[in-house]
Amino acid sequence: MDPQWRVEKRYHGSHDPCPPKPRAYIVPPNQYVTFQPQGIKQWSPREAIRHGVLWPELFSPYAPMDKEVRS
């Protein structure tokens, strides 16, 4: 699984009739960057427009999960 994806494991009590389905969500890389570091690699303007961000370290492609998450 992509390191940007997280899976939330929900509590399953002993008296619950059905086990809960885990929920998957993505954590964008900009959540971990508190300031813009100096000398960070940049894409060319054309690539930056195509990716939607100037810095490759902050790129997070949108790819919905097609498969059901299994714990």
N, C-alpha and C positions, 0 to 999 in steps of 0.2 A: 504494500500500500504506500502511496505517496506520503512523504514525511509531513506535508502540510495538512493532511487529513487526520482528524481525531475521531475516535469512536467513544460515545458515551455509553457506559454500561449501567443499566438501570437496576434498581433493587428488585429482587425477586423473593417475596416472602414464601414461607413454607405452606401457607394456605391459599396462595394465588392459583387459580385454575389454569392459567396459561402463562408461559414465560414471556416477559416483555421483549419487544424487538429493540435491538440496539439502534441508536441514532448516530449517523455520521455527519460531521460538519467540517468545514475547512477553516484553518486559522491563517489569515494572510500574513506574509512575512513582515509587513510594515508594523505589525503589533510588537515586534521585538527590536526595532530600530528606534532609539530614542532621539538621535540627532543624525544629521548627515555627515558621515565621515569624510575626511579629506582624501582625495586621490582615489575615490571609488570608480570602478570601471563604468563607462557609459557606452550605450549603443549609438550608432549613427542616427541622425534625425529620421531617416526613412525607416530604420528598424524600430526606433522608439515609437513612431506613430503606429506601426503595425502591431507592436506589442502593447501599446497603451501606457508605457512607463519608460523613463530614460535609463534607469539603472537595472541591469540584469538581476541583481540580488533581490530586488523588490518585485520581480515578475512572478505572478501567480496565475497560471492558465486556468481558465474556467473549463472544467470537465466534469459534468454531472456524473454521479455514480450510477451506472446502469444496473449493477448487481446488488442484490440485497446483502446487507452487512451481516456477517455471521460472526458470532463470538467464539 
